[in-house]
């Protein structure tokens, strides 16, 4: 089994923190459940448009995450320092 990418780990962490099922999140983001499963399990890194759709459900911005200091420093994953768009 493949290792999930940063995005797969982040989406899984956000989804479980909100108590959403994969079915819930895929419907909310208009992304196929099979795509979400593949991203979370590491079978695909995911396309940018899919990642953006999934993150938008949680009101997170892909560009803002990429600019976060911990991301550029390749620190371990943590959603604690990432703020949703509304919180900025």
C-alpha positions in Angstrom: 0.0 0.0 0.0 1.3 3.5 -0.9 1.9 6.2 1.6 -0.5 9.1 1.5 0.9 12.4 0.2 0.8 15.6 2.4 -2.5 16.4 0.8 -4.0 13.0 1.5 -2.9 13.2 5.1 -4.3 16.8 5.4 -7.6 16.0 3.8 -8.0 12.9 6.0 -7.2 14.8 9.1 -9.6 17.6 8.2 -12.4 15.2 7.3 -12.1 13.1 10.5 -11.8 16.3 12.6 -15.2 17.4 11.2 -16.7 13.9 11.6 -17.4 13.6 7.9 -17.5 10.3 6.0 -15.8 9.9 2.7 -19.2 9.8 1.1 -20.2 13.1 2.8 -17.0 14.9 1.8 -17.0 13.7 -1.8 -20.6 14.8 -2.2 -19.9 18.2 -0.7 -16.9 18.8 -2.8 -18.3 17.3 -6.0 -15.4 14.9 -6.2 -15.9 11.2 -6.9 -15.6 9.1 -3.7 -13.1 6.8 -5.5 -10.9 9.9 -6.1 -11.1 10.9 -2.4 -10.3 7.3 -1.3 -7.3 7.2 -3.7 -6.0 10.6 -2.4 -6.4 9.6 1.3 -4.7 6.2 0.8 -1.9 7.4 -1.3 -2.9 5.6 -4.5 -2.8 9.0 -6.2 -1.5 12.4 -5.2 -4.7 13.9 -6.6 -5.2 16.5 -9.2 -4.9 20.2 -8.2 -8.6 20.9 -9.0 -9.7 17.9 -6.9 -7.5 19.0 -4.0 -8.9 22.6 -4.2 -12.5 21.4 -4.2 -11.9 19.2 -1.2 -10.1 21.9 0.7 -12.8 24.5 -0.1 -15.3 22.4 1.8 -13.3 23.2 4.9 -12.8 26.8 3.8 -9.1 26.3 3.3 -7.2 27.9 0.4 -4.6 25.8 -1.4 -2.3 28.9 -2.1 -2.4 29.9 1.5 -1.4 26.4 2.7 1.5 26.3 0.2 2.8 29.7 1.5 2.6 28.5 5.2 6.1 28.5 6.7 5.7 24.9 8.1 4.9 23.6 4.7 7.9 25.2 3.0 10.1 23.8 5.8 8.6 20.3 5.2 7.5 20.1 8.8 5.2 17.3 10.0 1.5 17.7 9.2 -0.6 19.7 11.6 -3.8 21.6 10.8 -3.4 23.6 14.0 -1.4 26.4 12.4 -3.5 26.5 9.2 -6.4 29.0 9.4 -9.6 28.7 7.3 -10.2 31.5 4.9 -12.9 33.0 7.2 -10.6 33.2 10.1 -8.0 35.4 8.4 
